[in-house]
Amino acid sequence: MSTESLVNKEALAPEEPHEFGDRWRTGALLLILADAAFVAALSFTFLYLRALDTQHSFHPGGTGVATLWWSWTVSGVMVLSALAYWNGFRVHEPGRRHFLGGATVAVMGMAVALVLTIFQMYQFPFTVSDNAYSGAVWVITAGNVFHLVITVFLGVGIAVRVNRRATRGARDWHVRIVGIWFAWVCVASIVGALTITVANGTVGCPLPKDQPDPGARSVVASSCPSSAR
């Protein structure tokens, strides 16, 4: 047998799972790191614009604000879903189906969070182009939708793999990586909710539709008349 044929056979030989598993784990962690940098930059930019408030244009009078309980409800549902996933992961062993129950609950919870987020965007009393505040809130919420779509996809995929017994139990890196992603999207959602909560602290009071806007202003939300909140 020639040396060339040996080299070709070695080159075409299938890799062991632990060999490409290391690369997949590294790639997944780098993806989370890059996404975390984006979330941190978005939050910083949002709060920086709020602090700068050039010519009081961050949130002029006459426009509404996001309702905070929506963001925190979505974050709460996501956290409960991630806890269900990790609880299933904790008891996952070869030949056991305990994980499937937790994964199913987790995927359904994330799907509910996705529907709630889309409905939240539908309820916004402003458009993305109204001002800096509205644009940032839309981007943060759209980022949450992006995270949730990927999470539901990954959750369904890992549940199918476990159901087909294509995993090796609690130490399986497929299951662990998806669990890490579940945990990260919860952190990203909480960061977004916190950012919107801080930004809502000082905004312009909404004005009645029949009252002209006297100009851009920024006031403490608690000082707004109850009818204008």
Order of alpha helices (4+ residues) and beta strands (2+ residues): alpha-alpha-alpha-alpha-alpha-alpha-beta-beta
